Structures are given as C-alpha cells and as structure tokens.
Amino acid sequence: MTDNQGCGYEGCCGRRGGSARLIDARMPELARCLTLFQYVRAVTGGPVARIDQAGSYAVPTLRGEAFAIRPGSITLRVDPAGIAAAVIARDEDAVALRLLDPAGRTVHQGQLLSEGDRLLAGLAPTVRAGTSGGGPPSTAPEVPAAAWQQGDQLAQLDAVLVDGGAGRRTAFHRSRGGVSRPIEVDVVASVLDHVCSVGLPIGVAVFAPSAVVMQACAGRVHVTDRTVGGRVFAAVADSSVELDLTAVGACHLVRSTAAHGPTSALELDDENGRCVAVITQFGIVGEDVHTAWEHLAESLPDA
C-alpha cells in the first residue's frame, strides 16, 4: 500500500513531513475499520461545540436506523451521503483516522492511542483518490424528508444530520404551538451546574460543523467549569463536552416523543442557525430521571 502525499483534502496530511492514506469510506466497511481499534480519542465538533471521548467505537449507525448509547463506547451517527472520504493520517508518532465531508473538512477524528491500533491502521484497505471504495456508495435507509414532523426524537436528530436542522427550525418558526420555544443561552451553563449538583444524568449530542456526523454520550455530569471568556466545560460520563456560549446564536427548548413520552431537549444553534449540540434524555432512562428532567425543562424561562 502506498501513502498518498498531499491527497487534496484540507487538513488531512498533518504537518509537513506527514503522510495520509485514503481508505474505504463506505458502510459497513468503514464501520468495520472503526470498531477494529481498541483505544481511540474520538473528537467531533467545531468552534461552538465539541465532544471528546477516549475508548473504543460502537458500530456507527446511519440516519434512519435504530440508535442507542452504550456506556463506555464511542457512539457515532452519520449521514453516509455526507462522508466523502476517510483518511488515515500519520505524523511522526501520531496516527489519526479522519472522516471528511465533500468540501474536504474534517467532520470527525479518531486519534489512535495504542501502538497496537497504530499497527492495525496499516492494514486498512487503501483506495485511490476520488473514489470511496470498490462498490456502490453506502446510503442511509429511506426516511421521509419531513419525518421529524411526526414528533419522534430520533427523527429530530436525523433532520439535523441532513441540513443542520435549518429547514426544521424554519418550520418551527412558521408554526403555531408549543413544540419549540426560545431559551436564554446563558441558562445552559446553569442547567449543567444543576444536573451536576443533583446527580441527574443527561444525554449530549454534538454535531460536526457540516452536520453529517453526530457523536453522543449519556450519563452523570461529574464536574462543570466556566471560563471568563464564556466557554463551558462538562465531564459527562466518560466524555468531555465543551461549549462556547458566546458563539451560540440561539437556544431552543424542543419537545419530541421519546421512550417515556414527550421529552424536552435544549438545542444550541450557531450564528447561521445550524444546530451544533443537543442536551436531552436519550432512550430508556428511569422514570424518576425523566420526570426530574421535564420539571427542570419546564422551569426554564423564555428568552
């Protein structure tokens, strides 16, 4: 296998002297590659929101499939149409797997932390530049464009994977009813402090800037911190979540149907109206947890 020097994708080859190989970006081939590695530092996000977690990958899910968060596993959900390439980049002793969108931007990175994983990375099949693999591109299950309007929580998240949630947000603004209400951005830090102090577990999802990848975690918030510049940090389960509240354009409280019925979510948008992070309850949690979360959400003041 030959390393591709300067593969044409922005930021994939590291510093001068680094190298990169394009590998198969199709599912399930890409999923098999990700789950091969045992100890990875996985990062998704951009300047507004970022999630950082060390561990091994669970099998990534595609938009339209079932979704679950397994404790201790790195959980990704992707829109396969938005993954143009996968790159293994090597720079001195660092090796990272990067997923790139059609514009060449990194939408997810997994830094390989063990020597064994770095050796395994060399076994990943290489593809030529301009191709994703040896067969047809992977596609997500067919999902109606307005499936989120039925109120399902997972369909809401998948709508963000399509266009950053911009079309959905526009529909919210046009409609009358209580599915969404604006919330003061500064309240997010107080929510994280509160759930940390009372031990209430939460779920957090962070989207890549081009929205085609979502990384999620769920569990108790162990510690929170704020900087003078407006950044908020939270250790959620085994993940680290960072939010730049000064760069958040708007925050909305959105209600959708989940395992325990109507469930609230705090959605943070960037200045362009694209959703960058969601704080909510995913899947089946204790009834007491769901009730406490809904009481908290109901108490939040409108913007």
URHUTA-V126097 format. One record per pair of residues at least 24 apart in sequence whose C-alpha atoms are under 7 Angstrom apart, sorted by sequence separation. I is the first residue (numbers start at 0). J is the second residue. D is the distance in Angstrom with one decimal. If there is no record, write none. Layout:
BEGIN
i:I j:J d:D
i:I j:J d:D
END
This chain:
BEGIN
i:34 j:58 d:6.3
i:246 j:270 d:7.0
i:248 j:272 d:6.9
i:258 j:282 d:5.5
i:259 j:283 d:7.0
i:195 j:220 d:4.8
i:257 j:282 d:6.6
i:258 j:283 d:5.6
i:194 j:220 d:6.8
i:195 j:221 d:6.1
i:195 j:222 d:6.4
i:30 j:58 d:5.9
i:30 j:59 d:6.1
i:263 j:293 d:6.5
i:192 j:223 d:6.3
i:262 j:293 d:6.9
i:191 j:223 d:7.0
i:263 j:296 d:6.5
i:188 j:231 d:6.6
i:84 j:131 d:6.2
i:163 j:210 d:5.2
i:162 j:210 d:6.7
i:160 j:210 d:5.0
i:161 j:211 d:6.8
i:159 j:210 d:6.5
i:160 j:211 d:4.9
i:160 j:212 d:6.7
i:24 j:82 d:6.9
i:79 j:137 d:6.1
i:80 j:138 d:6.4
i:79 j:138 d:5.8
i:24 j:84 d:5.3
i:79 j:139 d:6.3
i:184 j:244 d:6.8
i:24 j:85 d:5.1
i:78 j:139 d:6.7
i:23 j:85 d:6.5
i:21 j:84 d:6.9
i:22 j:85 d:5.5
i:43 j:106 d:6.5
i:21 j:85 d:5.8
i:22 j:86 d:5.8
i:43 j:107 d:4.8
i:21 j:86 d:4.6
i:42 j:107 d:6.0
i:43 j:108 d:6.7
i:184 j:249 d:6.5
i:20 j:86 d:5.5
i:21 j:87 d:6.5
i:42 j:108 d:5.3
i:184 j:250 d:5.5
i:19 j:86 d:6.3
i:20 j:87 d:5.3
i:41 j:108 d:5.8
i:42 j:109 d:6.4
i:183 j:250 d:6.5
i:19 j:87 d:5.5
i:20 j:88 d:6.5
i:41 j:109 d:4.3
i:182 j:250 d:5.3
i:19 j:88 d:4.2
i:40 j:109 d:5.4
i:41 j:110 d:6.4
i:181 j:250 d:5.9
i:182 j:251 d:5.3
i:206 j:275 d:5.0
i:18 j:88 d:5.8
i:19 j:89 d:6.0
i:39 j:109 d:5.8
i:40 j:110 d:5.0
i:181 j:251 d:4.4
i:182 j:252 d:6.4
i:205 j:275 d:5.8
i:206 j:276 d:6.0
i:18 j:89 d:5.3
i:39 j:110 d:5.5
i:40 j:111 d:6.6
i:180 j:251 d:5.5
i:181 j:252 d:6.3
i:205 j:276 d:4.4
i:17 j:89 d:5.6
i:18 j:90 d:6.5
i:39 j:111 d:4.8
i:40 j:112 d:6.8
i:179 j:251 d:6.3
i:180 j:252 d:5.4
i:204 j:276 d:5.5
i:205 j:277 d:6.6
i:17 j:90 d:4.3
i:38 j:111 d:6.5
i:39 j:112 d:5.5
i:179 j:252 d:5.5
i:180 j:253 d:6.7
i:204 j:277 d:5.1
i:17 j:91 d:6.8
i:38 j:112 d:5.8
i:179 j:253 d:4.4
i:203 j:277 d:5.6
i:204 j:278 d:6.6
i:11 j:86 d:6.9
i:13 j:88 d:7.0
i:38 j:113 d:6.2
i:178 j:253 d:5.6
i:179 j:254 d:6.5
i:203 j:278 d:4.6
i:12 j:88 d:5.7
i:14 j:90 d:6.8
i:63 j:139 d:6.5
i:64 j:140 d:6.9
i:178 j:254 d:5.1
i:202 j:278 d:5.7
i:203 j:279 d:6.4
i:11 j:88 d:6.3
i:13 j:90 d:6.1
i:62 j:139 d:5.7
i:63 j:140 d:5.4
i:201 j:278 d:6.9
i:202 j:279 d:5.1
i:61 j:139 d:5.6
i:62 j:140 d:6.9
i:63 j:141 d:7.0
i:201 j:279 d:5.9
i:202 j:280 d:5.1
i:37 j:116 d:6.7
i:63 j:142 d:6.0
i:201 j:280 d:5.5
i:202 j:281 d:5.9
i:36 j:116 d:5.4
i:78 j:160 d:6.1
i:199 j:288 d:6.6
i:32 j:123 d:6.9
i:9 j:103 d:5.3
i:8 j:103 d:4.7
i:9 j:104 d:6.2
i:62 j:157 d:5.6
i:22 j:123 d:6.6
i:23 j:124 d:6.8
i:106 j:207 d:5.2
i:22 j:124 d:5.8
i:23 j:125 d:6.7
i:22 j:125 d:4.5
i:23 j:126 d:6.2
i:152 j:255 d:5.1
i:21 j:125 d:5.7
i:22 j:126 d:5.3
i:151 j:255 d:5.6
i:152 j:256 d:5.4
i:20 j:125 d:6.4
i:21 j:126 d:5.6
i:150 j:255 d:4.9
i:151 j:256 d:4.8
i:152 j:257 d:5.4
i:21 j:127 d:6.8
i:25 j:131 d:6.4
i:106 j:212 d:6.4
i:150 j:256 d:5.6
i:151 j:257 d:6.4
i:21 j:128 d:6.7
i:24 j:131 d:5.3
i:25 j:132 d:6.7
i:165 j:272 d:6.1
i:23 j:131 d:5.3
i:24 j:132 d:6.8
i:165 j:273 d:5.6
i:23 j:132 d:4.9
i:164 j:273 d:5.9
i:163 j:273 d:4.6
i:164 j:274 d:5.9
i:25 j:136 d:5.8
i:26 j:137 d:5.4
i:163 j:274 d:5.5
i:25 j:137 d:5.1
i:159 j:274 d:6.6
i:182 j:300 d:6.4
i:183 j:301 d:6.5
i:182 j:301 d:4.7
i:183 j:302 d:4.5
i:181 j:301 d:5.7
i:182 j:302 d:4.5
i:180 j:301 d:6.9
i:181 j:302 d:5.4
i:6 j:128 d:6.9
i:0 j:125 d:6.6
i:81 j:211 d:5.5
i:78 j:211 d:5.1
i:77 j:211 d:5.6
i:78 j:212 d:6.6
i:77 j:212 d:4.5
i:76 j:212 d:5.9
i:77 j:213 d:6.3
i:75 j:212 d:6.9
i:76 j:213 d:5.1
i:75 j:213 d:5.6
i:76 j:214 d:6.5
i:75 j:214 d:4.6
i:74 j:214 d:5.7
i:75 j:215 d:6.6
i:74 j:215 d:5.6
i:74 j:216 d:6.9
i:68 j:216 d:6.6
i:50 j:205 d:6.3
i:49 j:205 d:6.3
i:48 j:205 d:6.5
i:44 j:205 d:6.2
i:43 j:205 d:6.8
i:44 j:206 d:5.7
i:45 j:207 d:6.3
i:43 j:206 d:6.8
i:44 j:207 d:4.4
i:45 j:208 d:5.7
i:43 j:207 d:5.7
i:44 j:208 d:6.3
i:71 j:237 d:6.7
i:43 j:214 d:6.2
i:52 j:237 d:6.5
i:52 j:238 d:4.5
i:51 j:238 d:5.7
i:52 j:239 d:6.3
i:50 j:238 d:6.8
i:51 j:239 d:5.1
i:50 j:239 d:5.7
i:51 j:240 d:6.5
i:50 j:240 d:4.6
i:49 j:240 d:5.8
i:50 j:241 d:6.4
i:49 j:241 d:5.2
i:48 j:241 d:5.7
i:49 j:242 d:6.7
i:48 j:242 d:4.6
i:47 j:242 d:5.8
i:48 j:243 d:6.4
i:47 j:243 d:5.0
i:47 j:246 d:5.8
i:47 j:247 d:6.6
i:67 j:282 d:7.0
i:47 j:269 d:6.9
i:48 j:275 d:6.2
i:48 j:276 d:6.4
END
